[in-house]
């Protein structure tokens, strides 16, 4: 279940049209806009959909069909860019519900348009707990603390099923801790993403899978 593994990683670590600070061309957040991705080598797809959009923020809803699962992540819009206190605040599926409580967070996950250039970098950090209510194992509480460093390393032309795009290549390095019942394990993870202006994320490579945009609705 490679897609779910990627989403769990991000738990450690994205009405009216959005205007002003939320109007980021590298992360379009118009209410109702959506992107559908395929996981390379598998038949599975998932959709990222913008809901609850206002002038100050929005919710990004991840919809999986195999297995059926939904995760929701709130975003806040600032002059510096987009930030998310938890990255995933809640989620549910046929066998479990997930909630996140954040003790502290700082930084941004998507910078303002003026910072999109090769060599630019930024950081995001948070810490807190994830509570999973599992039908078979009961309630499980996990703790996390991490920092993500983002760096734009190149401009590249990328071809995916949805088309060919001129993109910025962004490398994310996540370092932190994740654990339960008083124990924790170090985390060191690397993700590479490609963002196209006016579209947003079009491709992602991580340690589990390759994700490619197959269709999108602005």
C-alpha positions in Angstrom: 0.0 0.0 0.0 2.6 2.5 -1.2 0.3 5.5 -1.4 -0.9 5.1 2.2 2.7 4.9 3.3 3.5 8.2 1.7 0.4 9.8 3.3 1.5 8.5 6.8 4.9 10.1 6.2 3.2 13.4 5.5 1.4 13.1 8.8 4.8 13.7 10.2 5.7 16.4 8.1 -0.5 20.0 1.9 -17.4 28.2 -1.3 -15.7 31.3 -2.8 -12.5 31.4 -4.8 -9.3 32.0 -2.8 -7.8 35.5 -3.3 -4.8 37.5 -2.0 -2.3 35.4 0.0 -4.0 32.2 -1.1 -3.6 33.0 -4.8 -0.4 31.0 -5.2 0.3 29.9 -8.8 2.4 26.9 -7.6 -0.4 25.6 -5.4 -3.7 26.8 -7.0 -6.5 26.6 -4.3 -9.7 27.5 -6.0 -12.7 25.9 -4.4 -13.5 22.6 -6.2 -10.2 22.4 -8.0 -8.7 18.9 -8.0 -5.8 16.8 -9.2 -5.8 13.0 -9.7 -2.5 11.1 -9.5 -1.5 7.6 -10.5 1.1 5.5 -8.7 3.6 4.2 -11.2 3.5 0.5 -11.7 0.1 0.1 -9.9 -3.5 0.5 -11.0 -4.3 2.7 -7.9 -5.1 6.4 -8.2 -6.0 9.1 -5.7 -7.4 12.6 -5.9 -6.4 15.8 -4.1 -9.4 18.2 -3.8 -9.7 21.8 -2.5 -12.6 22.4 -0.1 -13.6 25.1 2.4 -11.7 27.8 0.5 -11.7 31.3 2.0 -9.5 34.3 1.6 -7.3 33.1 4.5 -7.1 29.4 4.0 -8.5 26.1 2.6 -8.7 22.4 3.2 -6.9 19.9 1.0 -8.8 16.6 0.9 -7.0 13.4 -0.2 -9.4 10.8 -1.5 -8.3 7.2 -1.9 -10.3 4.3 -3.4 -8.0 1.3 -2.7 -8.4 1.1 0.2 -11.2 3.6 0.7 -9.7 6.4 2.8 -9.9 10.2 3.2 -7.4 12.5 4.8 -7.9 16.2 5.2 -5.2 18.8 5.7 -5.9 22.5 6.6 -3.8 25.2 5.0 -3.4 28.8 6.1 -2.4 31.5 3.7 0.2 34.2 4.7 2.3 36.7 2.7 5.3 34.4 3.1 3.4 31.5 1.6 1.2 28.5 2.6 1.6 26.8 5.9 -0.2 23.9 7.6 -0.2 23.3 11.3 -0.6 19.6 11.0 -0.3 18.7 7.3 -3.0 16.0 8.1 -5.5 16.9 10.8 -8.0 14.1 10.3 -8.6 11.0 8.3 -10.9 8.1 8.1 -11.4 4.7 6.4 -13.3 1.5 6.8 -11.0 0.3 9.7 -9.6 3.4 11.4 -9.9 7.1 12.2 -6.9 9.4 12.5 -6.6 12.7 14.3 -3.6 15.0 14.8 -2.9 17.3 17.7 0.0 19.8 17.1 1.9 21.3 20.0 4.0 23.6 17.9 4.7 24.4 14.2 6.7 27.0 12.3 7.7 27.8 8.7 6.0 27.3 5.4 5.4 24.4 3.1 4.8 26.4 -0.2 6.5 29.8 -0.6 5.1 32.9 -2.2 5.5 33.2 -5.9 8.5 35.6 -5.7 10.6 32.9 -4.0 10.3 30.3 -6.8 13.8 30.3 -8.3 16.6 27.8 -8.5 18.6 27.9 -5.2 15.8 29.1 -3.0 15.2 27.1 0.2 12.8 27.2 3.2 11.9 25.1 6.2 8.8 23.7 8.0 8.7 22.1 11.4 6.1 20.7 13.7 5.6 18.4 16.7 2.6 16.7 18.4 0.6 13.5 18.5 -1.3 11.3 16.1 -4.2 9.2 17.5 -5.4 6.3 15.5 -8.6 4.6 16.4 -8.3 1.1 14.9 -11.1 -1.5 14.9 -8.8 -4.4 15.5 -6.0 -2.9 17.7 -8.0 -0.2 19.5 -6.6 3.3 20.2 -2.9 3.9 19.3 -1.2 7.2 20.1 2.0 8.2 18.3 4.3 11.2 18.9 6.2 13.0 16.2 8.8 15.8 16.0 10.3 16.8 12.7 11.8 19.4 10.4 11.6 19.5 6.6 14.0 21.4 4.5 12.9 22.3 1.0 15.2 23.4 -1.8 14.6 24.2 -5.5 17.4 22.5 -7.3 16.6 22.9 -11.0 14.1 23.9 -13.7 13.1 20.9 -15.8 10.6 19.9 -18.5 8.5 17.0 -17.2 6.2 14.7 -19.1 3.4 13.0 -17.2 0.0 11.5 -18.4 -1.7 14.9 -17.9 0.7 16.6 -20.3 4.2 18.2 -20.6 5.1 20.9 -18.1 7.9 23.4 -17.4 8.6 22.8 -13.7 10.7 23.6 -10.7 12.3 20.6 -9.1 12.1 20.7 -5.3 14.0 18.3 -3.0 12.5 17.8 0.5 14.6 16.4 3.3 12.8 15.3 6.4 14.5 14.6 9.7 12.8 13.8 12.9 11.4 11.3 15.4 8.3 9.1 15.4 7.3 6.7 18.1 4.8 5.3 20.6 4.6 4.1 24.2 7.6 6.1 25.3 9.9 5.0 22.5 10.8 6.7 19.3 12.8 6.1 16.1 14.8 8.5 14.0 13.4 9.4 10.6 15.5 10.5 7.6 13.4 10.7 4.4 13.9 12.3 1.0 11.2 13.3 -1.5 11.5 15.0 -4.9 8.7 17.0 -6.3 8.0 18.9 -9.6 5.8 22.0 -9.6 4.4 23.7 -12.6 3.2 27.3 -12.5 -0.6 27.5 -12.8 -1.0 23.8 -12.0 1.0 22.9 -8.9 2.4 19.5 -8.2 2.7 17.3 -11.3 5.1 14.5 -10.2 6.6 13.1 -7.0 9.3 10.5 -6.3 9.8 9.1 -2.8 11.2 6.0 -1.2 8.0 4.1 -1.8 6.7 5.1 -5.2 6.5 7.5 -8.1 3.3 9.6 -8.4 2.3 11.3 -11.7 -0.6 13.7 -12.5 -3.1 12.1 -14.8 -5.8 14.8 -14.8 -6.6 18.1 -13.1 -9.5 20.6 -12.8 -8.3 24.2 -12.3 
